[in-house]
């Protein structure tokens, strides 16, 4: 399976109606990315970035932040925090995705570090993410 196929299918899935053929055909992409978040955080992070860089759609960002990014932060916090910090320094627009992570769903120490990264990135970008 090629990463591009996973990225494209995951994006289409977010737009599909739950009872549609498109949803049923693409559901594998959500399962695959979720499993990657659990067992292959580095590969999952690459997919998250490719999805982000493939679109500027707010609905996709919302699903990406509240789904795979939040899962990575919850399961592989050190890795995800470091990756997010590095990427957000280069591309502050990524905070639009991070804005959909619910910090209260994370362990308190992870949430604190997550919010600190968002605040540091705010300083460099001049923007404050909309944290839920």
Order of alpha helices (4+ residues) and beta strands (2+ residues): alpha-alpha-alpha-alpha-alpha-alpha-alpha-alpha
